[in-house]
Amino acid sequence: MPLLVQGQAKYFVYLKDKAGSENLAPETFLSERSLIRRTSQHIVVTGKDLPVSATYLTEIRKAGFRVIGKSKWLNAVLVEGDTARTNTLKALPFVKGIEGNADIRGDISLGKYARLRSKFDLPPPVDYGSSATQIRMLGADTMHTSGYRGRGVLVAVMDAGFPGVNTADAFAHLRSSNKIKHTYNYVYDTPDVYRDNAHGTNVLSIIAGSIPGKLSGTAPEADVALYVTEDALEYNESKIEEVYWVLAAEHADSLGADVINTSLGYYEFIDTTQNYTYQQMDGKTTIIARGADYATRTGMIVVNSAGNEGNDKWRYICTPADAEYVIAVGAVNAGRQKAAFSSFGPSADGRIKPDVSAMGQATALSNSGSSVYTGNGTSYSGPLIAGFMAGLRQQFPTLTALQLRDILIRSADRYLTPDNEYGYGIPSYTRARAIAYRDYIVMANAPENLQILAYPNPLASSRELSIALNGRLLPDTEKVTVTDNWGRVIRRDMEKARLNLQDLDDGVYNISVMHEGKMYSGRLVIKK
């Protein structure tokens, strides 16, 4: 355990550019699996993906600071150094600024064990012999019998520790099949994650655990990468944990991870001057929300617990559940009713949150031994959905992460009447499968002579869009859906005559039309 050195501070330093990295080939900093994931989803490698400038790292070290971590997405570095040299760091010509203009941990003199409360200490578990209820609630049993158990899908889990994963029965199949692909503890800068708080162990058991006749995760055949980003042992709740999360997400991206699960959330800290306000839960303000937002843009499915503040004064979702394309998961009980502790939405900018719900009250899980218990918290509803998404990813490998997110939400039982307690409700595998085939798979494989034609193409966004099927103009009352290249729905089921594209950026979009009971699609280029 590292000792706290007086006069040493940790800073999250933003850089002005990426000098020297501009001409690096993608294969030098992304794995083949990561590049394949992007190519299959038509996602280009951008400047955000380029590594942090090696020249700047050298200069930072010369200035007397140790580089702990690097974030290419945020173009920032986590460094440690003498507080007496802070002004030297700020004065470096390539430094844009320092997060909070101070130590990222806040005022560390407040004490090692000063956490206001533990985000893991919910009602104690009781004996429970089966995970059938939580599996069947999502229809994941049907998914499993259909052959989709997450095989070949890589799930990255960010949490507080995974003690027992290297010994417990629930994870023996992961060990024997070499399914634990990578581990790293960002809190203690070591590959050892089999220590500290067992919260991560519980979460992993819900995703990928397996004890025949007693417990099954929603994706028991998935590959996993395990990251410790939460400082649960020393109880130092601070923004540095958000930085650790971003570093882990970037590593997961470089490995080619398909799904990220995070059963963590942030809004208050030991140093109360760092606390977030509800108005900052807008999906684009906090460090971790900005990182999670870009993680979704790389083609990864990001799942996050909504939070356990439903009974508290705060009451709202925590970050990064506020990020726009993160799948925020609320908790329900076995009777499909909202758990009282489950955090409420909306996001500060008015978006429906949570996105979906799953069983987070009396959820079956395994601990660092080999027993099966139940536990309460959105920490446990989130991984049910993460494993569920791994199964969908296995079944529909050609669909983008955001297309799968759209399918998940549309499959939920409150999709037509969403609210900020349940979100869009509890997803269903059979409905998700039907939506995927009807709106994406059949559409994508329609014979070429049945594809719709959009013209003029490219389209100046200020001009009217005309759509023809087999050379015949479709009526203005036909319903049109527009998605971008990431699969995000831009316009849904709008009458062609009312379709306004003037505010869209230049780029390639997918347009689809349901005509006489059949779905047709085509691509549209907008170029002003």
C-alpha positions as CSV (number, residue, x, y, z in Angstrom):
1,M,0.0,0.0,0.0
2,P,1.6,3.3,-1.0
3,L,2.5,5.8,1.7
4,L,1.1,9.4,1.4
5,V,4.1,11.7,0.9
6,Q,3.6,15.2,2.2
7,G,4.0,17.9,-0.4
8,Q,3.2,15.5,-3.2
9,A,0.1,16.3,-5.4
10,K,-1.6,14.6,-8.2
11,Y,-2.8,16.7,-11.1
12,F,-4.9,16.0,-14.2
13,V,-3.3,18.2,-16.8
14,Y,-4.9,19.1,-20.1
15,L,-2.6,19.6,-23.1
16,K,-3.1,22.0,-26.0
17,D,-2.4,19.6,-28.9
18,K,-0.8,16.3,-29.8
19,A,2.4,17.4,-31.4
20,G,4.4,14.6,-33.0
21,S,1.5,12.1,-33.0
22,E,-0.3,13.3,-36.1
23,N,1.3,10.8,-38.5
24,L,1.2,7.6,-36.4
25,A,-0.5,4.7,-38.1
26,P,-3.6,3.4,-36.2
27,E,-2.2,-0.1,-35.9
28,T,0.6,1.3,-33.7
29,F,-1.8,2.3,-30.9
30,L,-5.0,0.2,-31.5
31,S,-5.2,-3.6,-31.6
32,E,-6.4,-5.5,-34.6
33,R,-9.6,-6.4,-32.7
34,S,-10.2,-2.7,-31.9
35,L,-9.7,-1.7,-35.6
36,I,-12.0,-4.5,-36.8
37,R,-14.7,-3.2,-34.4
38,R,-14.5,0.3,-35.7
39,T,-14.4,-0.8,-39.4
40,S,-17.5,-3.0,-38.9
41,Q,-19.4,0.0,-37.5
42,H,-18.0,2.6,-40.0
43,I,-16.2,4.5,-37.3
44,V,-13.1,6.4,-38.4
45,V,-10.0,6.9,-36.2
46,T,-9.9,10.5,-35.3
47,G,-7.5,12.9,-33.7
48,K,-8.9,12.0,-30.3
49,D,-7.6,8.5,-30.7
50,L,-4.0,9.6,-31.3
51,P,-1.7,9.1,-28.4
52,V,-0.6,12.0,-26.1
53,S,2.5,13.7,-27.4
54,A,5.6,11.8,-26.4
55,T,7.6,15.1,-26.6
56,Y,5.3,16.7,-24.0
57,L,5.5,13.7,-21.7
58,T,9.3,14.0,-21.8
59,E,9.1,17.7,-20.9
60,I,6.7,17.0,-18.1
61,R,9.2,14.4,-16.6
62,K,12.0,16.9,-17.0
63,A,10.0,19.4,-15.0
64,G,10.1,17.0,-12.1
65,F,6.8,15.2,-12.4
66,R,6.0,11.5,-12.6
67,V,3.5,10.5,-15.3
68,I,1.0,8.1,-13.8
69,G,-1.5,7.9,-16.7
70,K,-2.3,9.3,-20.1
71,S,-5.8,10.0,-21.6
72,K,-5.7,10.3,-25.4
73,W,-9.5,11.0,-25.5
74,L,-9.3,14.0,-23.2
75,N,-5.7,14.8,-24.3
76,A,-4.6,14.9,-20.7
77,V,-2.1,13.3,-18.3
78,L,-2.3,12.3,-14.7
79,V,0.9,13.4,-13.0
80,E,2.4,13.4,-9.5
81,G,4.9,15.9,-8.2
82,D,6.0,18.4,-5.6
83,T,3.4,21.1,-4.8
84,A,6.3,23.6,-4.8
85,R,6.6,23.0,-8.6
86,T,3.0,23.5,-9.5
87,N,3.6,26.8,-11.1
88,T,6.4,25.3,-13.2
89,L,3.9,22.7,-14.5
90,K,1.3,25.4,-15.3
91,A,3.9,27.4,-17.1
92,L,4.8,24.8,-19.6
93,P,3.9,26.2,-23.0
94,F,1.9,23.2,-24.1
95,V,-0.2,22.9,-20.9
96,K,-3.8,24.1,-21.5
97,G,-4.9,23.9,-17.8
98,I,-5.3,21.7,-14.7
99,E,-8.5,20.1,-13.7
100,G,-9.9,22.2,-10.8
101,N,-6.6,24.1,-10.8
102,A,-5.4,21.9,-7.9
103,D,-4.8,18.3,-6.7
104,I,-7.3,16.1,-8.5
105,R,-8.0,14.4,-5.1
106,G,-9.1,17.6,-3.4
107,D,-8.0,18.4,0.1
108,I,-6.4,15.1,1.2
109,S,-5.9,16.4,4.7
110,L,-9.5,15.6,5.4
111,G,-8.6,12.1,6.3
112,K,-8.0,8.6,5.0
113,Y,-11.3,7.2,6.4
114,A,-13.5,10.2,6.0
115,R,-15.9,9.0,3.3
116,L,-19.4,10.2,4.0
117,R,-20.9,6.8,3.3
118,S,-20.1,3.6,1.4
119,K,-21.8,3.3,-2.0
120,F,-21.6,-0.5,-1.5
121,D,-23.2,-0.8,2.0
122,L,-26.8,-1.7,1.2
123,P,-28.9,-4.2,3.1
124,P,-26.9,-7.4,3.8
125,P,-27.3,-10.4,1.5
126,V,-29.3,-13.5,2.3
127,D,-29.0,-17.0,1.1
128,Y,-30.5,-17.5,-2.4
129,G,-30.2,-20.6,-4.6
130,S,-31.1,-19.5,-8.1
131,S,-30.8,-16.6,-10.5
132,A,-33.8,-17.7,-12.5
133,T,-36.0,-14.7,-11.8
134,Q,-33.6,-12.1,-12.9
135,I,-32.6,-14.1,-16.0
136,R,-36.2,-14.8,-17.0
137,M,-37.3,-11.2,-16.4
138,L,-35.2,-10.2,-19.4
139,G,-35.8,-13.4,-21.4
140,A,-32.1,-14.2,-21.2
141,D,-33.0,-17.8,-20.7
142,T,-34.4,-17.9,-24.2
143,M,-31.3,-16.1,-25.4
144,H,-29.1,-18.8,-23.8
145,T,-31.1,-21.7,-25.2
146,S,-30.8,-20.0,-28.6
147,G,-27.0,-20.3,-28.3
148,Y,-26.1,-16.7,-27.3
149,R,-24.2,-16.6,-24.0
150,G,-21.6,-14.0,-24.9
151,R,-19.1,-16.2,-26.6
152,G,-16.4,-14.2,-28.3
153,V,-17.6,-10.9,-26.8
154,L,-15.1,-9.0,-24.6
155,V,-16.7,-7.3,-21.5
156,A,-14.6,-4.8,-19.6
157,V,-15.6,-4.4,-15.9
158,M,-14.5,-1.3,-14.0
159,D,-15.0,-1.6,-10.2
160,A,-13.5,-1.6,-6.7
161,G,-11.8,-5.0,-6.6
162,F,-12.2,-8.7,-7.6
163,P,-11.0,-10.8,-4.7
164,G,-11.7,-14.5,-5.2
165,V,-12.2,-14.3,-8.9
166,N,-8.9,-16.2,-9.2
167,T,-10.1,-19.0,-6.8
168,A,-13.9,-19.1,-6.5
169,D,-16.1,-21.8,-8.1
170,A,-18.3,-19.2,-9.9
171,F,-15.4,-18.2,-12.1
172,A,-13.6,-21.5,-12.6
173,H,-14.9,-21.7,-16.2
174,L,-13.3,-18.2,-16.9
175,R,-10.0,-19.4,-15.6
176,S,-9.9,-22.8,-17.3
177,S,-10.9,-21.3,-20.7
178,N,-8.5,-18.3,-20.5
179,K,-11.3,-15.9,-20.6
180,I,-9.8,-13.3,-18.3
181,K,-8.0,-11.4,-21.0
182,H,-6.5,-8.5,-19.0
183,T,-6.3,-7.1,-15.5
184,Y,-5.1,-3.8,-14.1
185,N,-5.4,-2.0,-10.8
186,Y,-5.2,1.7,-11.5
187,V,-5.5,2.7,-7.9
188,Y,-2.3,0.8,-6.9
189,D,-0.6,0.7,-10.3
190,T,-0.3,-3.1,-10.5
191,P,-1.9,-5.9,-12.5
192,D,-3.2,-7.4,-9.2
193,V,-7.0,-6.9,-9.1
194,Y,-7.8,-9.9,-6.9
195,R,-7.9,-7.8,-3.7
196,D,-9.7,-4.9,-1.9
197,N,-13.5,-4.7,-2.1
198,A,-15.5,-7.7,-3.3
199,H,-18.1,-5.5,-5.0
200,G,-16.4,-6.1,-8.4
201,T,-16.5,-9.9,-7.7
202,N,-20.3,-9.7,-7.1
203,V,-20.8,-7.7,-10.2
204,L,-18.7,-10.0,-12.4
205,S,-20.7,-13.0,-11.1
206,I,-23.9,-11.4,-12.4
207,I,-22.4,-10.9,-15.8
208,A,-20.3,-14.0,-16.4
209,G,-20.5,-16.2,-13.3
210,S,-21.6,-19.8,-13.5
211,I,-22.4,-22.4,-10.8
212,P,-24.5,-25.1,-12.5
213,G,-27.9,-25.4,-10.8
214,K,-27.3,-22.4,-8.6
215,L,-26.2,-19.3,-10.6
216,S,-25.8,-18.0,-14.1
217,G,-24.7,-14.7,-15.4
218,T,-26.4,-13.1,-18.4
219,A,-23.2,-13.8,-20.4
220,P,-21.5,-16.8,-18.8
221,E,-19.3,-17.4,-21.9
222,A,-18.0,-13.9,-22.4
223,D,-14.4,-12.9,-22.2
224,V,-13.6,-10.3,-19.6
225,A,-11.1,-7.6,-18.7
226,L,-11.0,-6.5,-15.1
227,Y,-10.0,-3.0,-13.9
228,V,-9.9,-1.5,-10.5
229,T,-10.7,2.2,-10.7
230,E,-12.4,2.8,-7.4
231,D,-10.4,3.4,-4.3
232,A,-12.7,1.5,-2.0
233,L,-10.0,0.3,0.5
234,E,-8.7,3.7,1.5
235,Y,-12.1,5.4,1.3
236,N,-10.7,8.4,-0.6
237,E,-13.6,9.5,-2.8
238,S,-12.3,12.0,-5.2
239,K,-12.2,12.9,-8.9
240,I,-9.0,10.9,-9.4
241,E,-11.3,7.9,-9.6
242,E,-12.9,9.4,-12.6
243,V,-9.5,9.8,-14.2
244,Y,-8.7,6.1,-13.5
245,W,-12.0,5.1,-15.2
246,V,-11.1,7.1,-18.3
247,L,-7.6,5.5,-18.4
248,A,-9.2,2.0,-18.1
249,A,-11.8,2.7,-20.8
250,E,-9.1,3.8,-23.2
251,H,-7.2,0.6,-22.5
252,A,-10.4,-1.4,-23.0
253,D,-10.9,0.3,-26.3
254,S,-7.3,-0.5,-27.4
255,L,-7.9,-4.2,-26.6
256,G,-11.1,-4.2,-28.7
257,A,-13.6,-4.5,-25.9
258,D,-17.3,-4.7,-27.0
259,V,-19.0,-3.8,-23.7
260,I,-18.1,-1.8,-20.6
261,N,-19.9,-2.3,-17.3
262,T,-19.5,0.2,-14.5
263,S,-21.4,-0.2,-11.2
264,L,-20.1,3.1,-9.9
265,G,-21.3,6.7,-9.8
266,Y,-20.1,10.1,-8.6
267,Y,-21.6,13.3,-7.3
268,E,-20.1,14.0,-3.9
269,F,-16.6,13.7,-2.6
270,I,-14.6,13.9,0.7
271,D,-13.5,17.4,-0.3
272,T,-17.0,19.0,-0.7
273,T,-15.6,21.8,-2.8
274,Q,-15.3,19.1,-5.6
275,N,-19.0,18.1,-5.3
276,Y,-21.1,18.1,-8.4
277,T,-24.5,19.8,-8.6
278,Y,-27.5,18.3,-10.3
279,Q,-27.1,20.9,-13.1
280,Q,-23.8,19.3,-13.9
281,M,-25.5,15.9,-14.6
282,D,-25.9,17.0,-18.2
283,G,-23.7,14.3,-19.8
284,K,-20.9,16.6,-20.9
285,T,-19.5,18.3,-17.8
286,T,-17.8,15.7,-15.6
287,I,-14.5,14.0,-16.4
288,I,-16.1,10.6,-16.4
289,A,-19.1,11.6,-18.5
290,R,-16.8,13.1,-21.2
291,G,-14.8,9.9,-21.2
292,A,-17.9,7.7,-21.3
293,D,-19.3,9.7,-24.2
294,Y,-16.2,9.2,-26.3
295,A,-16.1,5.5,-25.3
296,T,-19.6,5.1,-27.0
297,R,-18.2,6.9,-30.1
298,T,-15.5,4.3,-30.5
299,G,-18.2,1.6,-30.9
300,M,-18.2,0.2,-27.3
301,I,-21.5,-0.4,-25.5
302,V,-21.2,1.4,-22.2
303,V,-23.6,0.3,-19.3
304,N,-23.7,2.1,-16.0
305,S,-25.7,1.8,-12.8
306,A,-28.2,4.7,-12.4
307,G,-27.3,5.1,-8.7
308,N,-28.7,4.2,-5.3
309,E,-29.8,7.7,-4.2
310,G,-33.6,7.3,-4.6
311,N,-34.2,7.6,-0.9
312,D,-31.6,10.3,-0.3
313,K,-31.7,14.0,-0.5
314,W,-29.8,13.9,-3.8
315,R,-32.2,11.4,-5.3
316,Y,-31.0,11.8,-8.9
317,I,-28.8,9.7,-11.2
318,C,-25.0,10.0,-10.7
319,T,-22.4,10.5,-13.4
320,P,-21.5,8.8,-15.8
321,A,-25.1,7.5,-16.0
322,D,-25.9,11.1,-17.3
323,A,-23.9,10.6,-20.5
324,E,-26.2,10.6,-23.5
325,Y,-25.4,7.2,-25.0
326,V,-24.4,5.4,-21.8
327,I,-27.1,2.9,-20.9
328,A,-28.1,3.9,-17.4
329,V,-29.9,1.1,-15.6
330,G,-32.4,1.5,-12.7
331,A,-33.5,-1.3,-10.3
332,V,-36.7,-3.1,-9.9
333,N,-37.8,-6.0,-7.6
334,A,-39.0,-9.5,-8.6
335,G,-42.5,-8.0,-9.0
336,R,-41.1,-5.6,-11.6
337,Q,-41.7,-2.6,-9.3
338,K,-39.1,0.2,-8.9
339,A,-36.8,-0.4,-6.0
340,A,-37.1,2.5,-3.5
341,F,-33.3,3.2,-3.6
342,S,-33.0,3.4,-7.4
343,S,-32.1,6.9,-8.5
344,F,-34.4,9.1,-10.5
345,G,-33.9,11.0,-13.7
346,P,-34.0,13.0,-15.8
347,S,-30.6,14.2,-16.8
348,A,-30.0,17.9,-16.1
349,D,-30.7,18.7,-19.7
350,G,-34.1,16.8,-19.7
351,R,-33.3,13.4,-21.2
352,I,-35.0,10.3,-20.0
353,K,-32.8,8.6,-17.4
354,P,-32.4,5.8,-16.4
355,D,-32.6,4.3,-19.9
356,V,-33.9,0.8,-18.8
357,S,-34.4,-1.2,-15.7
358,A,-33.6,-4.7,-14.5
359,M,-33.7,-6.7,-11.2
360,G,-31.6,-4.9,-8.6
361,Q,-33.4,-5.9,-5.5
362,A,-32.6,-9.4,-4.1
363,T,-30.4,-10.0,-7.2
364,A,-28.6,-13.4,-7.1
365,L,-24.8,-13.2,-7.0
366,S,-21.7,-14.9,-5.8
367,N,-18.9,-13.6,-3.6
368,S,-15.2,-14.3,-3.2
369,G,-16.0,-17.8,-1.9
370,S,-18.3,-20.2,-3.7
371,S,-21.7,-19.4,-2.1
372,V,-24.7,-17.7,-3.8
373,Y,-26.4,-14.8,-2.1
374,T,-28.6,-11.9,-3.0
375,G,-27.8,-8.2,-2.9
376,N,-29.5,-4.9,-3.5
377,G,-28.5,-2.0,-5.7
378,T,-28.4,-0.7,-9.2
379,S,-24.8,-2.0,-9.0
380,Y,-26.5,-5.4,-9.6
381,S,-29.1,-4.4,-12.2
382,G,-26.5,-2.8,-14.4
383,P,-24.4,-6.0,-15.0
384,L,-27.6,-7.9,-15.9
385,I,-28.0,-5.5,-18.8
386,A,-24.2,-5.6,-19.6
387,G,-24.3,-9.4,-20.0
388,F,-27.6,-9.1,-21.9
389,M,-25.9,-6.7,-24.4
390,A,-23.0,-9.1,-24.8
391,G,-25.5,-11.8,-25.9
392,L,-27.1,-9.4,-28.4
393,R,-23.6,-8.4,-29.6
394,Q,-22.8,-12.1,-30.2
395,Q,-26.0,-12.7,-32.1
396,F,-25.9,-9.5,-34.2
397,P,-22.1,-8.8,-34.8
398,T,-22.8,-6.6,-37.8
399,L,-24.9,-4.1,-35.9
400,T,-23.3,-1.0,-34.4
401,A,-23.2,-0.4,-30.6
402,L,-25.7,2.4,-30.9
403,Q,-28.0,0.3,-33.1
404,L,-28.0,-2.4,-30.3
405,R,-28.7,0.3,-27.7
406,D,-31.7,1.5,-29.8
407,I,-32.9,-2.1,-30.1
408,L,-32.5,-2.6,-26.3
409,I,-34.6,0.5,-25.5
410,R,-37.3,-0.2,-28.1
411,S,-37.7,-3.7,-26.6
412,A,-38.5,-2.4,-23.1
413,D,-42.0,-2.8,-21.7
414,R,-42.5,1.0,-21.2
415,Y,-41.1,2.1,-24.5
416,L,-44.2,4.0,-25.5
417,T,-44.7,5.6,-22.0
418,P,-41.2,6.2,-20.5
419,D,-40.7,8.0,-17.3
420,N,-37.8,9.0,-15.0
421,E,-38.3,6.2,-12.6
422,Y,-38.2,3.1,-14.9
423,G,-36.8,4.8,-18.0
424,Y,-38.1,2.9,-21.0
425,G,-38.7,-0.1,-18.8
426,I,-37.5,-3.7,-18.6
427,P,-36.0,-5.1,-21.9
428,S,-37.1,-8.3,-23.5
429,Y,-34.9,-10.6,-25.6
430,T,-37.7,-11.8,-27.8
431,R,-38.8,-8.3,-28.6
432,A,-35.2,-7.2,-29.1
433,R,-34.5,-10.1,-31.5
434,A,-37.7,-9.3,-33.5
435,I,-36.8,-5.6,-33.8
436,A,-33.2,-6.4,-34.8
437,Y,-34.3,-8.7,-37.6
438,R,-37.3,-6.5,-38.8
439,D,-35.6,-3.1,-38.7
440,Y,-31.9,-3.9,-39.2
441,I,-31.1,-7.3,-40.6
442,V,-33.9,-7.7,-43.2
443,M,-33.5,-4.0,-44.1
444,A,-29.7,-4.4,-44.6
445,N,-30.1,-7.6,-46.7
446,A,-32.9,-6.4,-49.0
447,P,-32.3,-7.1,-52.7
448,E,-30.6,-4.2,-54.4
449,N,-33.5,-3.4,-56.7
450,L,-35.7,-2.9,-53.7
451,Q,-33.5,-0.3,-52.0
452,I,-34.8,3.2,-51.8
453,L,-33.3,6.0,-53.7
454,A,-32.8,9.4,-52.2
455,Y,-32.1,12.3,-54.4
456,P,-30.5,14.7,-55.0
457,N,-27.7,12.7,-53.4
458,P,-25.5,14.3,-52.0
459,L,-28.1,16.6,-50.6
460,A,-27.6,20.2,-49.6
461,S,-29.4,20.2,-46.2
462,S,-31.4,23.2,-47.1
463,R,-33.0,21.4,-50.1
464,E,-36.0,19.1,-50.1
465,L,-35.4,15.3,-49.9
466,S,-37.2,13.1,-52.4
467,I,-37.4,9.4,-51.8
468,A,-38.2,6.9,-54.5
469,L,-38.8,3.1,-54.4
470,N,-38.1,1.3,-57.7
471,G,-38.1,4.7,-59.4
472,R,-41.5,5.8,-58.1
473,L,-41.8,8.7,-55.6
474,L,-43.2,7.7,-52.3
475,P,-46.2,9.7,-50.9
476,D,-45.4,12.6,-48.5
477,T,-47.2,10.7,-45.7
478,E,-44.8,7.8,-45.7
479,K,-42.9,7.5,-42.4
480,V,-39.1,8.0,-42.6
481,T,-36.4,7.2,-40.0
482,V,-32.9,8.8,-40.2
483,T,-29.9,7.4,-38.3
484,D,-26.3,8.5,-38.4
485,N,-23.3,6.2,-39.1
486,W,-23.0,5.3,-35.5
487,G,-26.6,4.1,-35.4
488,R,-28.0,7.0,-33.4
489,V,-31.6,7.8,-34.3
490,I,-31.7,11.4,-35.6
491,R,-35.4,11.4,-36.8
492,R,-37.9,8.6,-36.1
493,D,-41.1,7.8,-38.0
494,M,-41.5,11.3,-39.4
495,E,-43.8,11.9,-42.4
496,K,-41.6,12.6,-45.4
497,A,-43.3,16.0,-46.0
498,R,-42.4,17.0,-42.4
499,L,-38.8,15.8,-42.5
500,N,-36.4,18.7,-41.8
501,L,-32.7,18.0,-42.3
502,Q,-31.5,21.6,-42.2
503,D,-29.8,21.3,-38.8
504,L,-27.8,18.1,-39.7
505,D,-24.0,18.3,-40.1
506,D,-22.3,17.2,-43.2
507,G,-21.9,13.4,-43.3
508,V,-23.4,10.1,-44.3
509,Y,-26.8,9.1,-42.9
510,N,-29.0,6.0,-43.2
511,I,-32.6,6.5,-44.2
512,S,-35.3,3.8,-43.9
513,V,-39.0,3.6,-44.8
514,M,-41.7,1.1,-43.9
515,H,-43.7,0.7,-47.0
516,E,-46.6,-1.8,-47.3
517,G,-45.4,-3.8,-44.4
518,K,-41.8,-4.0,-45.6
519,M,-38.7,-2.0,-44.5
520,Y,-36.4,-0.5,-47.1
521,S,-33.2,1.5,-46.6
522,G,-30.7,3.6,-48.4
523,R,-27.8,6.0,-47.7
524,L,-27.8,9.7,-47.9
525,V,-24.9,12.1,-48.1
526,I,-25.4,15.6,-46.8
527,K,-23.0,18.2,-48.1
528,K,-23.7,21.9,-47.7
